[in-house]
Amino acid sequence: MQSLTIPEPGGDRLDAYLAAQLPDLSRSRVQALIKEGHILLNGKKVKAKVALKAGDQVTIEIPEPTPLDMVSQDIPLSVIYEDSDLIVLNKAHGMVVHPAAGNPDGTLVNALLHHCDGQLAGIGGVERPGIVHRLDKDTSGCIVAAKTDKAHQGLVSQFAERKTAKLYLAVAQSPPKEAHQTVFNHIARHPVHRQRMDVCNPGAGKPAITDLHLLHTAPDGTSLILCALHTGRTHQIRVHNRYMGHPLLADPIYSKPARQVFQSPRLMLHAWRLGFTHPATGEWVQNEAPIPEEFHRWSDEVSDRLEQVRAIKDSKEYDALW
């Protein structure tokens, strides 16, 4: 248990003050601890927004992580980068990230528990230990998981504050009307088809921003598109490409197979590159998942362009390539 006395002049919110004083805890984690009664003000349970006064006594008791009731499984993983704080993987197409209804095991989390010998950040929750972000089952490519709570907090903050660089390769069933497009709208779950997300009025959803850069159009009209994500909404790239009139090939939710001139064995979406600041060293870490063979029909035609993209760190510079 830890105890703090509030100095002059006071006036800060409880959650804001503790987040500044306890760098190993994110503000959201502090708020959760306050709500659960693990942080008390003058011996009493209070709300996170309460204003502090000089002389107030704050007691903090951080509970032990909930033991995982989840089996570790020896499932092959493709590791891109790994150290004592985090691991970056090339997630296979068809692999579910974490257990859920219909997928109790065989997931990325089950595989990570075995690979990391149980050493994953506990604050991801008992069902999602170490998980910082997610990829759809049918999407392949870069995904990062945290081994420590500090790494988890640092990475989650970067994703929330849009300080990561996320580049995807996607193949659409038809070419975009423009070589470069920025799609900025709001996305929410479809009111009827609950497996789908859809563009909606601002008051009903969350903002979603994607840059779409046309890389190559094949003779049949199918097109390779570089997608730079500035937000991370569910199905964001798939929804935005459909909204712009060119759904992705083999998308089981947002495209119609009968209208596709090229039949693909998988959803043509790959999380190609993922960059972030290492939460322990402060260094920029750029990761790349090899381009799957199914994409080579298009990507081989623009290998020089992809090399140019590899040399760029700041996503604001991508426009200079078009």
N, C-alpha and C positions, 0 to 999 in steps of 0.2 A: 504494500500500500504506500502511496506517495501523498504528501500533504504540501499545499502551497498557501502562502498568505499574500493577499492582493496588496500591492504597494500603492502609494499615492500616484496619481489622483483617482485611479479607478475609472469607471465609465465604459469599459469595453464589454462586449457581449461575452458570455461565458465560453461559448464554443470557439469564437475567434481568438480569445486570449489563450486558451489552452492549445489550440492548433499552432500558435506562434511559439509557445513555450515548450511544446513537446514535438519536435520535428519528426520523430518516428511515427507519429499518428497524423493521418489526414483529417481535415475538418469534418468530412462525412463520418469517419470512424469515431471521432470525438462525439459527434451528435448522437450516434448510435449508442455509445457508452452512457451518455447522459440519459437518454430515453430508457435504457435498460436498468438505470439506477446504480451503475458502477461508478458514477461521478456524482458527488454530493456537494452542495453548497451549505456551509454551516450546519452540516449533519442532516440536511433535508434534500429530498429529490425535487429538482426544479426543471424548468424548460431551458433549452439551449440558448434562447434569445435573452435570458435574464441579464440585466445590467449589473456589473460588479461594482462594489464599493470598497474603498480602502479598508483593510483590516479583515475582509471576508476570508473565511477558511474554506479551501477546496480540497477535498480528498478524492483520490483516484485509485481505483483498484481494477487492474486489467485482468479479466478472466483468462484462464488457460484456453487455448483453442479447442473446439469441440472435436473429440476423436472421430476419425473418418470411419464410417461404416460402409466401406466400399472396397471391392476386391481389386488388387493390382493384377494386371495381366501382361504376359510376355508377348506383346504385339510389336512387330517391327516398326521402328520410327526412322525417319530421315532427318538427321540433325544438321542444321545449318551452322549454328553457333551455340556454344554452351560454356558457362562458367559457374562459379559458386552462387551467383545471384539470380540467374535467369537462363532460359533455354529458348532458342528459336528453332522452329521445325518447319519442314515442308510438308504440310498436311496433305494426305492422300485424298484424291477425289473419292467420295462415297463414305468417308469416315465422319462420324458424328463427334462433335467436340466434347460434350459432357452428357452424362446419363440423364434421361428423361423418359416420359411415358413412351413405351414402345422400343426404347433403346436402353435397357438397364445396365448393359455392359458392352464390351467391345469398343469403347469410346476412346478418344484421345486422352481423357483424364485417366482411365484405367491403365492405358499404356504408359503414361507419365509417372504414375505411382510406382510402377515396376521399374522403369528406367532410372528414376530419381531416388529410388529406395524410400519412398514416402516423404521426401524432403520437398514439399511444395508449400507455398504461402497459405496459412490457415484462414486469413481474412477473405479469401475468395469464396468462403462458405463451404459447408460440408459436402455439397453436391458439385461445387466448381472450384476445388482447391487449385490455386495458382493461376487460374484463368483470368487474363487481363481484358481480352476482347474475344470475338468469336468469328468463325467463318461458317457459312452454310455447309450442310452435308455435301452438297454437290460441287462446292468450290474447293479448288486445291490451292496450295501455296503457303506463304509466310504467315506464321502465327507465333506469338511470343507468350511464354508462361513464366511466372515468377516463382522462385524458390524460397524467398524470404518476404516477410511482411513489408519491410522497408522498400524492397524492389517493387512489390505489388503496388504500394501507394504511389511511388514515383511514376511508374508506368501508367497507372490508371489516370493520374493527374495529367500526364502528357496527352493521352488520348482525349480526355475531356476538354482540355484547353487547346486542342488542335495543333499540337507542337510536334506531331509525328509526320512522316512522309509515307503515304500509302499509294502505291501504284499497282494497278491491275491491268492485265491484258484480257480483252473480251473480243469474241467474234460475233458480229451481228448478222442477221439474215439478209440485210440490205444496207446500202451505204448511207451514211448521214448526209444531210443536205449541205452541211458546211464542214470544212476541215477542222475547225475548232469551235467548240460550243461550251459555254458554262451554263449548267442547269441549276437554277436556284428556286426551289419551291418548298412546300411542306408535305410530309409523308405521314400517314396514319394507317392503322389496320383497316382493311376493307369492311364496311358495315355488314355485309352479307357473307362474302367468301372469306372466312376467318384465317385461311392459310395465306391470303394475299395481303400485300400492302398496296396503298394507292395514293396518288397525289390528291391533296385535299385543301380546304380553306385554311389559312394560317391559324385560326383559332382552334382548329380541330386536331392539329398534328404538330410535329417538330420540324424545324428547318433542316433542309438537306441540300448540300452543295457538291456538285461533281463537275470536274472539267473533263471533256471528252475530246481526244485528239485522234483524228483519223490517220492511221499508219499505212494501210494498204487495202485496196479493193481488188478482189479477184475477178476474173472474167465473168463468173456467175453472179456477181453482185455482192457476195458475202464479203464482210469487211473486218479487218483487225483494228481495234480501237484501244488506245491507251487511256485509261480512266484514272484520274487523280482525285482521290477522296479527300474532302475537307471536313466532312462529318461522317458519322458511322451509324446510319439508320439501318434497320433490318431491310434486307433486299435492295438497298439503295441503288446500286449500279443497275440491277435488273429492272427496277421500276423506272429509272431515269432513261434507260435506253428504249424501253417500251413506250414511254411518254413521248420521246422524240421521234417515234415512228420506225424504230429499227430494233425489235426485240432480239435477245441473244439466241444463238443457235442452241437447240435442244433444251431450252428452258421449259421444264414441265409445268410451270405455273403461268408464265407470262407470254408464251409464244404458242403458235398453232403449227404443229408438225406438217400439216398438209400444205402450208404456205412456204415451206423451206425447200430451197432448191438443192441444198446439201444436207445430207443426213449425218449427224454427228452422234457418236456413241455416248457422249457425256455433255453436261452443261459446259459451254465454252467460256468459262470465267476462271481466271487464275490470279491469285494474289502474288504478283511477280516480285515486287520490292517493298521492303519495310524498313524505314529509318527512324531512329529514336535516340535520345540522349541516355547513355547508360546511367541508371539511377545511383550507382555506387561510385563510378569513376568520373562521371561528368563528360565523358567522351562521346562523340557522335558514332553510332553503330549503324552501318548500312548492311542490310541483309538481302540476299537474292535467292529465290527459289528457281531452280532450272526450269526453262520453258518446256512444258509437256510435249510429247511427240505429236499429239493431236493438233497442236497449234503450228507445227513447223510448215505446213502448207502455206501459211500466211507469213509467219515470222521470218522464215528464211529469205523472203523477198525484201525485208527491211532491216537486215542485220546491221548495216551501217548506221541507220537511224537509232536503233536500239543501243548501239555503242555510244552515241551522242547522249542519249538519255542517261546512261549509266554514269556519265561524268558529271551529272547535275545533282546538287544537294538541295538547293532551294527550289521548291515547286514553282515559285514565281518566274523562274527562268525557262520553264517549259515552252512558254509562248514563243520564245525566240527561235525555236526549231521549226515553226510553221509560218 
